[in-house]
């Protein structure tokens, strides 16, 4: 019998809660609007308590959360959302209420690290041990597996908040990140596209000049990630990347920026299978939370 798992993709606009064993066996799923911590966590707990009565006990729960978050198990704030700009959620304990109420192991990580683990388990990164999952949408964030382990270190990767070079004459838009202005997220997220061009990304036609600039900023990020982390694959998800015409532009711009320096067949001969969309599609986040639960259910693992 397969292990029954619970997962929460904890987003800034909604929590997606699921119970199942993997991509092909989702027993129950619900979307809960993200309001206050008390209300949102309470509704999510009620969902899992009701579903366990119907389907049986969970072996573990995984939470893939928006952040920043505290991922150090020895920290008194482990499982907390920390310096988020989202009203009401700064310093909110997210993992603790579920661990106490459900009394099961809880795997906790960033939403993008969770999605990366899901892609490793069931998606476009199967068989790889070093890769990056990047989401470009309402925000920009990246998760990484390095030599088979999720990258944490000092805190966790914040791949959307480095500052790419910006030509102020070619792009006078100052950026919209509340912390850093013209960081990667401030220049290339969905809200940045809408504020710069006056309309949402999905309404911009493929020939619009927005896309050449967008591809340039994304490619700058990817070229840096390639040089720093040497990933075996780059997986790009999120609402902005749902514009399929963006992938060829990004691939071509990455090659131009690297200028032949990184002599790897994956880049030079197989670029279409090196920079790819998620194998799990728009389910990467919630399935990533189930992958975190699967990891937490292993003996000796919790969080």
Secondary structure as GFF3:
##gff-version 3
##sequence-region A 1 303
A	DSSP	beta_strand	5	10	.	.	.	ID=ss1
A	DSSP	beta_strand	14	22	.	.	.	ID=ss2
A	DSSP	beta_strand	25	33	.	.	.	ID=ss3
A	DSSP	alpha_helix	37	55	.	.	.	ID=ss4
A	DSSP	beta_strand	60	65	.	.	.	ID=ss5
A	DSSP	beta_strand	80	81	.	.	.	ID=ss6
A	DSSP	beta_strand	92	93	.	.	.	ID=ss7
A	DSSP	alpha_helix	95	102	.	.	.	ID=ss8
A	DSSP	beta_strand	105	110	.	.	.	ID=ss9
A	DSSP	alpha_helix	111	122	.	.	.	ID=ss10
A	DSSP	beta_strand	131	136	.	.	.	ID=ss11
A	DSSP	beta_strand	140	146	.	.	.	ID=ss12
A	DSSP	beta_strand	149	150	.	.	.	ID=ss13
A	DSSP	alpha_helix	184	188	.	.	.	ID=ss14
A	DSSP	alpha_helix	190	197	.	.	.	ID=ss15
A	DSSP	three_ten_helix	201	203	.	.	.	ID=ss16
A	DSSP	alpha_helix	209	229	.	.	.	ID=ss17
A	DSSP	beta_strand	234	237	.	.	.	ID=ss18
A	DSSP	three_ten_helix	240	242	.	.	.	ID=ss19
A	DSSP	alpha_helix	245	258	.	.	.	ID=ss20
A	DSSP	alpha_helix	265	268	.	.	.	ID=ss21
A	DSSP	three_ten_helix	271	273	.	.	.	ID=ss22
A	DSSP	beta_strand	275	276	.	.	.	ID=ss23
A	DSSP	three_ten_helix	281	283	.	.	.	ID=ss24
A	DSSP	alpha_helix	284	297	.	.	.	ID=ss25
###
